[in-house]
Structures are given as C-alpha cells and as structure tokens.
Amino acid sequence: MTSVATSDGALSLRGLTKRFAAFTAVDAVDLDVHPGELMALLGPSGCGKTTTLRMVAGLEQPTSGEIRFGGNTFISTADGIELAAHRRNIGMVFQSYALWPHMTVYENVAYPLSVRRVPSAEIKRRVAHILELMELGSLAAKTIPQLSGGQQQRVALARALVYEPSLMLFDEPFSNLDANLRANMRMELKNLRRKVAMTGLFVTHDQAEALSVADSIAIMNGGRIEQIGAPQDVYKRPATKFVRDFLGRVLSLHGTYDGSGGESRVRLSDGSTLSCPAPESDPGPRVEVSIRPEFVKFHEVEGPVRENTVTGTVEELLFTGDRFETRLRIAGEAVFTELPADRPWRDGDVIRLHLPMAALSVWPD
C-alpha cells in the first residue's frame, strides 16, 4: 500500500472558532482524526463544515482555537502561531475540480511537482505511478474538456495525491456529478483507500456519501458538533433528534411513556402499546417513538396480531421505482414512510406494521 499520510500524529482541533462580525460560523469545535482515518464533516448548508475545512487548509483565519497535525502546530491563536498554507503539506480536492482546461491530464497532474521544482525524472516517475493507480494512463495526452465528469474527478484526485501530502481535504468533491457517477466515485474512493493510506477530512451534505466512504462522521449543526462516531453507530444510535432526522428517514409516533414495573412502553392515542428499549434518561410523560423504515415489517390485516404491531391506512402513494413513498394514518397521526414496490398498494388499503422493539428509540416530545 502506498503511504500518503506520512505523519505519525493525528489531526487535532481544539476550541476552533470562526466569527464573521456577529455571526458565529464555527463554535468551539473539538475533534480528532486519527492517522489513516477519513472523517466526514456532515451537515446542512451553513452548518460550518466548509469553514472548518478551510481553516485546516489555511485558507481561513480562525477567530480562536488550535489546529495541530503530526506534532506540528498549524495555528494557535493563544500562542500567536500561524503556519502558512503552503507549508502544511496538504492535498485538497475541490468541488469545482480547479483543473487547467488548456493542459493535458499529464500536465495537470505534474503541475504541483513542477512548482515545487521536483527534478524532471522524479516528476515522470511519480506522475506515471499515480496515473496508473487512478487508471488514467491511457488518458495522459487528453485535455480536460475531452474527459467525462468522472474522469475529471479522478484527475483532480491524482493531482492532489501526486506530491504525497500528509493530510487530504475533500470539499464536496462529488457534488457536481450526477447520481450514477456519484455512486461510482464513492466506490472509486473506497478502492483507492485500499491502495493509498490517507488521513483526511471529507466535507459533504450527502448522507449516503458520508456513511459509505468515511471511517467516522462528525455531524455539524449551527457551527457545533452534535455527534461523532462510526457510520453505523451514528445511524443506528443517534445522540440527538437532529442527528436522527438528518441521517435518514424515520417513522415517528407520539404517545405516553410508561416506565413502571421494570418495563418500557409507549401507549398511542388509539390505545395500542409499543414495547421499547429503556431510554438512558427519563424522557417525560409525552414522548416520540421512532424507527427507521427499513426495520418496519408490513402485513395484511388478517390472522393474529403480533406484539408491537400498529394498524395504518394508506392515504397517499408516490411510486418512485424501487419503492412507494406513502402517507399513512396511524393512531390518528399522519406519518410518512416507505412501502416495498413488490405489492400493488392502493389508496385506502389498511395494513399492519410490525415495529421490532430493538429498532425503536424513545425521545422527549
């Protein structure tokens, strides 16, 4: 495996803050990215993720805080230290690719080495190696306008990797690609990471992108980090309602919580009861009980009723190809979820939904 992350240390942010006049874009962020780890900064537009990335890159000056990497201090406002961007040995892949259209693929990839005055023989060796790694060797003589969007993205990656940076930064790198190309590039990046050990930050607002390519995810909201964890952990065990709702669809119902007798139950308005895992703290009498749609089991209204089953009536259906998006009426509430496309669902259908206890979570209402 080729090593790009040559540092023995982690990337460490402490109290990182950025204010623009009265607006706080990044608010006292602390996080650690371990050597060889790719962490996604995930959140909606305006949450502070790109500003955080730009401060790590040296393209934005923090109001306060520290950034350290591999024993080097990039910036410390308390100590008056600021390492220039060009001395941080960072590779960056931009949303717009920032490729030179008049240059060939070879010339674009060689450019970072040329400006660093690397000997020509070494440039040829390194460029040939990275083009082979990125499966771009046959395109070396083509200019950028002659390439597809996916090929241009691979050229941008090759250019960022060719001078063997210690740290890689990705700023919404796949957002300009169509859905199929984005999926392909996620696979390309996964495959590349098997060949190249890199420490990096990956900024995205795309949940599927973060969940599929990153080793860990930091979910940001309003300039703060709401939760950091492995993709499956933050998806299955969200720490806040914001994380729960931002990371994917949920089916939520409201009811009254009963934690007496050593059991945990939620009673809905129609009298049906759901057994739930006990929450870590007392949620209060009025609660919201949630489940991801993929854990819901749908049954026709016939036969014996299973435990943790509710009845719903189909009010609206939208066929999207692989599923139906639907609005159901359950216990007097309108809820939005998904139905499998393998049945001919119709408006007015009455169905049973089995909500497995282990997949439920309870939140204060």
N, C-alpha and C positions, 0 to 999 in steps of 0.2 A: 504494500500500500504506500502510495506517495504521501509524504507528510507536508501539509501546508501550515498547520498550526505548530510552529516550531517552539513556541513559548511553553515553559513548564508550569505557568501560573494560570489563574482564572481571570476572567473579566469581572471586575467588581465595581458596582455603582453604589455610592453611599450619599444619602441625602440630596440626590441630584434634583435641582430645582431650576425652572426657567420661567421667568415672568416677562410678559410684554406689556409694559405700562401696568394697568390694574388687573390684567388678565394673567392667571397662573396656568401655563400650558402643561408643565410637568411639576408635580408637587411632592418633593421629598422622597423620590424613588430610591429604594434599595433593592438590588438584585445581584446574583452571582451566576455567571455562566462558566461551567467547568471546562477544562481542556478537552477538546474533541467533541464538545456538545454544541448542538444547534438549537438555540432557543428562539421561539416565535414570540414577538410582541404583537398581540392580537387585540383589536378593539375597533369601535366605530370611528368614523371620520371625526377629527377634532379631539380625540382622547389623549393625545400627547405621544403616541408611539413613534411617529416620524421625527418629531423634535428630539426625542430621546436618542434616536439613531444618529441624527445629525450632530448632537453633542459628542457622542462617542467618536464620530468620524473627524471631529474638529471643524465642522462647518458651521457650528453654532456655539456661542459662548454661554456657559451656564451662569445663572444668577448666583448660585451657591452649590456646593457639593464637591464630591471627588469622583474621579474615574481612574481606575488603576488596571493595568493589564500586565501579567507576567513579570511582576516585580518592578515595572515602570509606572510612574505616575503620569498619566496623560494630562490630568488637570486636578488642581486642588485650590479652590478659591481661598481657603483659610491660610494656606502656605504661600499663596501667590505664584503657584506653578502652573504653567500652560505650555504643553508640548505642541509644536506646530503640527498641522495636519499631515504634512509631507514626511514627517519624521515618525509617524505612528505605525508604519508598515501595515496599512490596512488595505484590503481589496474591497471594492464596492460595486455592486450591480444595481443600476438604476432602473426605475420604471420605464424610462424612455430609451434605454439601452445606451444612448450617447455614443453611437458609433460614427466614424467618419465615412460618409457615403461615397467620397471620391477615392477611398483607399480600398485595396483588396482585403480579403479576410486575413491573409498573412500579415499585411502591413498594419491592420488594426490590432492584431494580437501582439505583434512585435513592438508596437509603439511604446508601451510602458517600459520596456527594456532599453529601447533606443534613448529615451530621455534620461535614463539613469546611466547612460554611457557604458552599458554592458558590451564587452567585446563581440564582434560580429559572429564569430564561430559559436560562442555561447548562446547568442540570440537564436541562431539557426537550430541549435540542438534543443533549446527549451521550447521554441515555437513548434517544431516538428513533434515533440513529445506531447504537448498539450493538445495540438490539433488531432493527433491520433487518439488521445484519451477521450476527446469530445466527439470523435467520429466526424471530423471536419476536414480531414486530409485531402479529400477529392475536391473540396470547395476552396482551397487555398488561393487560387488565382481569380476567384469571382469577386465582384464588388458587392457592397451591401445591398443596393437596390435589386440585385439579381437573386436575393435569398428570400425564403419564406420567413414568416414571423418566428416560428420555432427555431429555424437555423440562425436567425439574427440573435435570438436569446442565447443560444449556445456559444456564439462568437463573443457575446458580452461576458459570459461566464469564463470562457477561455482567456480573454484579455485580463480579467480580474485575478485569475489564478496563476498566470504565467510567471509572475515575479515572486511567487511563493510567499504571499503575505501571512503574517502571524494571525490575523483576525479577518474574517469575512463578514461584510454587512450587505444585506439584501433589502432594498426599499421597494416593496410591492412589485417584484420582478416579473410576475406573470400577468399582471392586471390588464395589459394591452392585448392579450391573446384571447381567442375565442374559447368556448367551454372545452372542446375536444383537445385543443392544443395545451390548455392549462393542465388538463389531466395528464397528457403526455409529458409535459415538463416536470410535473411532480414526480413521475416515475423516473425521468432522466436525472433529477437531482438526487433521488434515493439511490439510483445506480451509481452516480458519481461519488457519493459519500462512501460507498464500499471500496472505492479506489483511492480516494483522497481524504485524509483525516483533516477536518477543518473545525475550528472553533468559530462560532458565528452567531449573529443576531439576524432574524428574518422578520421584517415588518410586513404585516398583511391585515386586511379586514375580512379575509375569506376564511371562514371557519374550517371548511374541508381542507384547505391548503395547510393551515396551521396544524390540524390534527394529523395529517398524513405525512408531512415532511419533518416535523420538529421532534426533538427528544424531550423537550419540555416547553410549556406555554406559560407566558405571563399575560394575563388578561387585564387590560387597562380600561379605565373609565374615569373621565373627568380629571385626567392628569395623575391619577393614582393607580396603583396595582391592587386589583381585587383578589386575585388568587394566582399562585404559581404552582405548577405541578406537571406530572407526566400527562400526556394527552388523554389516556383512558381515565385517569383519576379525576381530572377537572371536568370531563364529560359526564362521568357516572356519579361523581360526588362533588357537585358544585358547592362552593362555600357561601355564595350569595344568590339571591334571586336574579341579579343582573347576569352573573356567570351562567346560571341555569338557562335563562331565556336567550342569551346571546349565542350560546354554543349549539343550539339546535331547537327543534320543535318540542313542545311539551303539551300534554293534555292535563289540564288543571281543573279541579273541582273544589268547591268551598263547602265547609261543614263545621261541626262542633267536635272539639277534641276531647277524648276521654282516655286518661292515662291511669285510671284506677285499677286496682286488683292485679298489678304487675303486667297488664296488657296495654297495648297502644291501639286505639281505634279512632276512626273519624266517622261521625254519623252525618249523612247527607240530608237534604231537606225533605226527600221523599221517604225517609225512614231507613233506607239501606245503609249498611255499615261496612266499612273497609278496615281490615286489619293492616297495620303499618309498622315498619321498624320504629322503635322509640327514638324520637329526636334527641340531640345532645343536650338541649336545654328546653325548659318549659315554653312551648310556643304560644300559650294563652288559650282561652276558650274557643275563639274563632280562628280557623286555620284554612290553609290551602294545601291540598294534597295533589302531588304531581307525578307524572310518569312520562317517559319518552315513548312516542308512538310505536317504535319497533318492538316494544315489550308487551304491547296490548294484543290479546287474542280475541278474535271475533267469532261469534257463534250465532246460529239461527235461534229464534225464540221457540225452542222445543226441547223436551227432555228435562231432567233435573237441573236445578240451578246450582252452579258451583260456588264455593266460597269466593269472596272478593269479586263478585260479578254485579255489574250495573246494567240497566236497560237504557238504550238510546234510540231515538227516532231520527232518521235521515231527513234533514231539511233542505240541504243544497249539496250538489255534486259537481265537481270540476274534474274532467278526465285529463290527466297530464301525461299519458303514455304508459308509464310503469306503475301508476297508482291513481287513485281518486283522492283529491283534496275535498274534504267534506265538512259541513257544519252539522253537528248532532245536537239534539236536545236531550240532556241527561239531568234528571232530578231538577227540572225547571231551568237549567242553565244552558246557554248556547256555548258549545265548545267546538274548537276547530282541531281536526286531526286528519289522519290518512287512512284510507281503506285499500286493501290489495286489489289489483286490477284483474284477478282471476275469477271474479264473480260479476254477474250483471246487476249491480246495485241500482236501486231506483229511489227517487224521492218518496218519502213516506214509509220506507222499509223500517221495521222495528228489529233491532239486533241486540244481542248481549255482548258485553265487553268484559272479559276477564282481565283484571288488573293484578298481576302477581305481587304478593306482599313485598318480596325482596326488591322489586323495581320501583316501589313507591318512596316518596320523600314528603315530609311534612314541614310546612313553613307557616310562620305567623301571618295572619291575614291583614 
